[in-house]
Amino acid sequence: MPGVSSLFIRIIESIVPKRWLRRYELFMYSAGLNFLAAEYIMVSLLVGLIGALVVYMFFPAPYAVVTFLAIFVFMAFGYPYWRITKRIEDMEKMLPDAFFYLASSLRAGISFSEALEELTTAKFGALTEEFKKTVAEIKKGRPTIEALKAFALRNRKSPVLYRSMMIIIEALERGAPMSDVLVYVGNDVREILRIKQERKASTGMQTMFFIITSGFIGPLILGIVSQVMVAMSTSAMQFPVDTVRMILLGFVVLQAIVSGLGIGVIREGKYSAGAKYSLLLALMGVVVFQGVSSLNIAM
């Protein structure tokens, strides 16, 4: 088995351009997954293949192909993106408290580097792990400002984290009173998070509407339509039921993707945030559509 897996890894490395593999490895690193790019791609392909074989035992080949693509995309991109998103959310939530902790340490009379090292003993979740990396780089001889810039670049997917760290770096470079700056930035971050939370709460009804219509009501109606066509099909009037059913299923998935992107824009102001909603709605829609389509309402 190790020889077979090594062969697959070499094949993937020979097919995928190296610059793409490097970017994907950075993506994996941000997600906290300890795999090489080619290794995780191979795992995603194998999981997708297993899922497709299971579906192929009960459904036609096109469903197996769709299952393979869905599982592969989820494993290769959806799951790491979810881990990155969750990690960033946890770090943003803890950032104000971490800055207040740093400010109190500085007011006690210790240096900024010592305050950072003391911060690594506090319990701020994923944020503590990031500061541990920064402190480890400083101990190896890297300048504090450069280590903090590396912190900001590692988390540049979060505008809150990146902007906050760049303000801290600029204050360090200019010799500003760091305790006051940290308190100011901490309060600013807390206000930004409060506004984001209010935005999510105020758009709850619109989000629920998208979820109900695209994940349940729409697939339910289209599933009933496909069954009505089966019931109306007679020897004198034949409908291409299988073709129409595939078209309707494609429409269900397309509607779910568009609705998910819409939810991302409404709740978080960016299309990329809607990827997870698109995947969820597509899964809900396919399950509902297939469940209704399998019912024999002709009786």
C-alpha positions as CSV (number, residue, x, y, z in Angstrom):
1,M,0.0,0.0,0.0
2,P,2.8,2.5,0.8
3,G,4.2,1.9,-2.7
4,V,0.8,2.4,-4.4
5,S,0.2,5.6,-2.5
6,S,3.6,6.9,-3.4
7,L,2.9,6.1,-7.0
8,F,-0.3,8.1,-6.9
9,I,1.4,11.0,-5.2
10,R,4.1,11.1,-7.9
11,I,1.4,11.0,-10.6
12,I,-0.4,13.9,-9.0
13,E,2.9,15.9,-8.7
14,S,3.6,15.3,-12.3
15,I,0.2,16.4,-13.5
16,V,-0.5,19.4,-11.2
17,P,1.8,22.5,-11.8
18,K,4.2,23.1,-9.0
19,R,3.1,26.6,-8.4
20,W,-0.5,25.4,-7.8
21,L,0.8,22.7,-5.4
22,R,2.7,25.4,-3.4
23,R,-0.4,27.6,-3.2
24,Y,-2.4,24.6,-2.1
25,E,0.1,23.6,0.6
26,L,-0.1,27.2,1.9
27,F,-3.9,26.7,1.9
28,M,-3.5,23.4,3.9
29,Y,-1.1,25.1,6.3
30,S,-3.6,27.9,7.0
31,A,-6.3,25.2,7.6
32,G,-4.0,23.4,10.1
33,L,-4.0,20.1,8.1
34,N,-0.6,18.3,8.3
35,F,-0.6,16.9,4.8
36,L,1.5,17.6,1.7
37,A,-0.6,19.0,-1.2
38,A,-0.3,15.9,-3.3
39,E,-1.1,13.6,-0.3
40,Y,-4.3,15.4,0.5
41,I,-5.4,15.6,-3.1
42,M,-4.9,11.8,-3.2
43,V,-7.0,11.3,-0.1
44,S,-9.8,13.5,-1.5
45,L,-9.8,11.5,-4.7
46,L,-10.0,8.2,-2.9
47,V,-12.8,9.4,-0.6
48,G,-14.7,10.7,-3.6
49,L,-14.2,7.4,-5.4
50,I,-15.5,5.4,-2.5
51,G,-18.6,7.6,-2.2
52,A,-19.2,7.3,-6.0
53,L,-18.9,3.5,-5.9
54,V,-21.5,3.3,-3.1
55,V,-23.9,5.5,-5.0
56,Y,-23.3,3.5,-8.2
57,M,-24.6,0.4,-6.4
58,F,-28.1,1.9,-6.1
59,F,-28.4,4.7,-8.7
60,P,-27.4,5.3,-12.4
61,A,-23.9,6.3,-13.4
62,P,-24.5,10.1,-13.7
63,Y,-25.4,10.2,-10.0
64,A,-22.2,8.5,-9.1
65,V,-20.2,11.0,-11.2
66,V,-22.0,13.9,-9.4
67,T,-21.3,12.3,-6.1
68,F,-17.6,11.9,-6.9
69,L,-17.3,15.5,-7.9
70,A,-19.2,16.8,-4.9
71,I,-17.2,14.7,-2.3
72,F,-13.9,15.6,-4.0
73,V,-14.7,19.3,-4.0
74,F,-15.8,19.2,-0.4
75,M,-12.8,17.3,0.8
76,A,-10.2,19.2,-1.2
77,F,-11.6,22.7,-0.7
78,G,-14.8,22.8,1.4
79,Y,-13.4,21.2,4.5
80,P,-10.1,23.1,4.6
81,Y,-12.0,26.3,3.9
82,W,-14.4,25.5,6.8
83,R,-11.5,24.9,9.1
84,I,-9.9,28.2,8.1
85,T,-13.1,30.1,8.5
86,K,-13.8,28.6,12.0
87,R,-10.3,29.2,13.1
88,I,-10.4,32.8,11.9
89,E,-13.7,33.4,13.7
90,D,-12.3,32.0,16.9
91,M,-9.2,34.2,16.6
92,E,-11.2,37.3,15.9
93,K,-13.4,36.7,18.9
94,M,-10.4,36.4,21.2
95,L,-8.3,39.2,19.7
96,P,-9.7,42.1,21.9
97,D,-9.1,40.2,25.1
98,A,-5.5,39.3,23.9
99,F,-4.8,42.9,23.2
100,F,-6.1,44.0,26.6
101,Y,-4.0,41.3,28.2
102,L,-0.9,42.6,26.4
103,A,-1.7,46.2,27.4
104,S,-2.0,45.2,31.1
105,S,1.3,43.4,30.9
106,L,3.0,46.4,29.3
107,R,1.6,48.7,32.1
108,A,3.2,46.4,34.6
109,G,6.5,47.5,33.3
110,I,7.7,44.6,31.0
111,S,8.9,44.9,27.4
112,F,6.8,44.2,24.4
113,S,8.7,40.9,23.6
114,E,8.3,39.7,27.2
115,A,4.6,40.6,27.1
116,L,4.2,38.5,23.9
117,E,6.0,35.6,25.6
118,E,3.7,35.9,28.6
119,L,0.7,35.9,26.3
120,T,1.6,32.4,25.1
121,T,0.8,31.1,28.5
122,A,-2.8,32.4,28.4
123,K,-5.7,30.5,27.0
124,F,-6.9,32.3,23.8
125,G,-7.4,29.2,21.7
126,A,-6.0,29.3,18.1
127,L,-4.8,32.9,18.8
128,T,-2.4,31.6,21.5
129,E,-0.9,29.1,19.0
130,E,-0.3,31.9,16.5
131,F,1.5,34.0,19.1
132,K,3.5,30.9,20.1
133,K,4.8,30.8,16.5
134,T,5.6,34.5,16.6
135,V,7.5,34.2,19.9
136,A,9.4,31.1,18.6
137,E,10.5,33.1,15.6
138,I,11.6,36.0,17.8
139,K,13.7,33.6,20.0
140,K,15.4,32.3,16.8
141,G,16.6,35.8,16.1
142,R,14.0,37.2,13.9
143,P,13.1,40.9,14.6
144,T,9.9,41.4,16.5
145,I,8.4,43.6,13.7
146,E,9.2,41.0,11.1
147,A,7.7,38.2,13.2
148,L,4.5,40.2,13.6
149,K,4.4,40.9,9.9
150,A,4.6,37.1,9.3
151,F,1.7,36.8,11.8
152,A,-0.3,39.3,9.7
153,L,0.5,37.6,6.4
154,R,-0.4,34.1,7.7
155,N,-3.9,35.5,8.6
156,R,-4.4,37.9,5.7
157,K,-7.7,36.2,4.9
158,S,-9.1,38.0,7.9
159,P,-9.3,41.7,7.3
160,V,-9.8,42.2,11.0
161,L,-6.6,40.3,12.1
162,Y,-4.5,41.7,9.2
163,R,-5.5,45.3,9.8
164,S,-5.1,45.1,13.6
165,M,-1.6,43.6,13.4
166,M,-0.5,46.2,10.8
167,I,-1.6,49.0,13.1
168,I,0.4,47.4,16.0
169,I,3.4,47.1,13.7
170,E,3.2,50.7,12.6
171,A,2.9,51.8,16.2
172,L,6.0,49.8,17.2
173,E,7.9,51.3,14.3
174,R,7.0,54.8,15.4
175,G,7.6,54.3,19.1
176,A,4.0,55.0,20.1
177,P,2.7,54.2,23.6
178,M,1.9,50.5,23.0
179,S,-0.5,50.0,25.9
180,D,-2.8,52.8,24.7
181,V,-2.6,51.6,21.1
182,L,-3.5,48.0,22.1
183,V,-6.5,49.2,24.1
184,Y,-7.6,51.4,21.2
185,V,-7.3,48.6,18.6
186,G,-8.9,46.1,21.0
187,N,-12.0,48.3,21.4
188,D,-12.0,48.9,17.6
189,V,-12.0,45.2,16.9
190,R,-14.7,44.6,19.5
191,E,-16.9,47.2,17.8
192,I,-16.3,45.7,14.4
193,L,-17.3,42.2,15.7
194,R,-20.4,43.7,17.2
195,I,-21.5,45.3,13.9
196,K,-20.8,42.0,12.1
197,Q,-23.0,40.1,14.7
198,E,-25.8,42.6,14.3
199,R,-25.6,42.3,10.5
200,K,-26.0,38.5,10.8
201,A,-28.9,38.9,13.2
202,S,-30.7,41.4,11.1
203,T,-30.4,39.2,7.9
204,G,-31.7,36.1,9.6
205,M,-35.1,36.2,8.0
206,Q,-33.7,36.6,4.5
207,T,-31.3,33.7,5.1
208,M,-34.1,31.5,6.3
209,F,-36.1,32.3,3.2
210,F,-33.3,31.3,0.9
211,I,-32.7,28.1,2.9
212,I,-36.4,27.1,2.9
213,T,-37.1,27.9,-0.8
214,S,-33.8,26.6,-2.3
215,G,-33.2,23.7,0.1
216,F,-36.8,22.4,0.6
217,I,-39.7,24.0,-1.2
218,G,-38.1,24.3,-4.7
219,P,-36.8,20.7,-4.8
220,L,-40.1,19.4,-3.3
221,I,-42.1,21.0,-6.1
222,L,-39.7,19.9,-8.8
223,G,-39.7,16.4,-7.4
224,I,-43.5,16.3,-7.5
225,V,-43.5,17.6,-11.1
226,S,-41.2,14.8,-12.2
227,Q,-43.5,12.3,-10.5
228,V,-46.6,13.8,-12.2
229,M,-44.9,13.4,-15.5
230,V,-44.4,9.7,-14.7
231,A,-48.0,9.4,-13.8
232,M,-49.2,11.1,-17.0
233,S,-46.8,9.0,-19.2
234,T,-48.8,6.5,-21.2
235,S,-48.2,4.2,-24.2
236,A,-49.7,6.9,-26.4
237,M,-47.8,9.8,-24.9
238,Q,-44.3,9.1,-23.7
239,F,-42.2,11.7,-21.8
240,P,-38.4,11.5,-21.7
241,V,-38.7,11.2,-17.9
242,D,-35.1,10.4,-17.1
243,T,-33.8,13.3,-19.2
244,V,-36.3,15.8,-17.7
245,R,-35.5,14.5,-14.2
246,M,-31.8,15.1,-14.7
247,I,-32.5,18.6,-16.0
248,L,-34.7,19.3,-13.0
249,L,-32.0,18.0,-10.7
250,G,-29.4,20.2,-12.3
251,F,-31.7,23.2,-11.8
252,V,-32.1,22.3,-8.1
253,V,-28.3,22.3,-7.7
254,L,-27.8,25.5,-9.7
255,Q,-30.5,27.2,-7.6
256,A,-28.8,26.1,-4.4
257,I,-25.5,27.4,-5.6
258,V,-26.9,30.8,-6.5
259,S,-28.9,31.1,-3.3
260,G,-25.8,30.1,-1.2
261,L,-23.8,32.8,-2.8
262,G,-26.6,35.3,-2.2
263,I,-26.6,34.3,1.5
264,G,-22.9,34.9,1.7
265,V,-23.3,38.4,0.3
266,I,-26.2,39.2,2.6
267,R,-24.6,37.9,5.8
268,E,-20.9,38.6,5.3
269,G,-20.7,40.9,2.3
270,K,-18.7,38.6,0.0
271,Y,-19.5,35.8,-2.5
272,S,-16.7,33.5,-1.2
273,A,-18.5,33.3,2.2
274,G,-21.5,31.7,0.5
275,A,-19.6,28.6,-0.6
276,K,-20.5,26.7,2.5
277,Y,-24.1,27.7,2.2
278,S,-24.1,26.6,-1.5
279,L,-22.8,23.2,-0.5
280,L,-25.4,22.8,2.3
281,L,-28.3,23.9,0.1
282,A,-27.2,21.7,-2.8
283,L,-27.1,18.6,-0.5
284,M,-30.5,19.5,1.0
285,G,-32.0,20.0,-2.4
286,V,-30.7,16.8,-3.9
287,V,-31.9,14.7,-0.9
288,V,-35.4,16.3,-1.0
289,F,-35.7,16.0,-4.8
290,Q,-34.5,12.4,-4.8
291,G,-36.7,11.5,-1.9
292,V,-39.8,12.9,-3.6
293,S,-38.9,11.5,-7.0
294,S,-38.7,8.0,-5.5
295,L,-42.2,8.2,-4.2
296,N,-44.9,6.4,-6.3
297,I,-47.6,9.0,-6.4
298,A,-49.1,7.3,-9.5
299,M,-50.9,5.0,-7.2
